[in-house]
Amino acid sequence: MVLENLNFLILVIISPILILVGIVGFITPDSKKIVSTETAYNIFIIASGVLGAVILLSNHDLVLKGFNVILGLTGLYQAVAARTRWFPWHYFRWTRVDIIINTVIGLLFLTAGLLGQ
């Protein structure tokens, strides 16, 4: 039963969190940051959360699943890109906490997308 709604559940929980994290990134002073406060990264995080919320409203299982797989792969790529300083390192300037978060969120979304209905 849980796996049937996993894609929906993950987006319901994580989409608003992504939006809030992006907003907090804009108002957090650089001296107190534990995650990236770069404008490009904050916009990316907010856009991902808003897109996730819009996709939730579509209530289309295949679209939910596809979005979760793509966002999961994107999160995992970001974790690797942060360690290797690949694109978009220069624009996002991830922190160690970002690497952990991107890895966990990436695995969570990818697992939901692949295992959920």
Helices and strands as residue ranges (DSSP letters): G 3-5, H 6-27, G 30-32, H 39-58, H 61-84, H 89-92, H 96-115
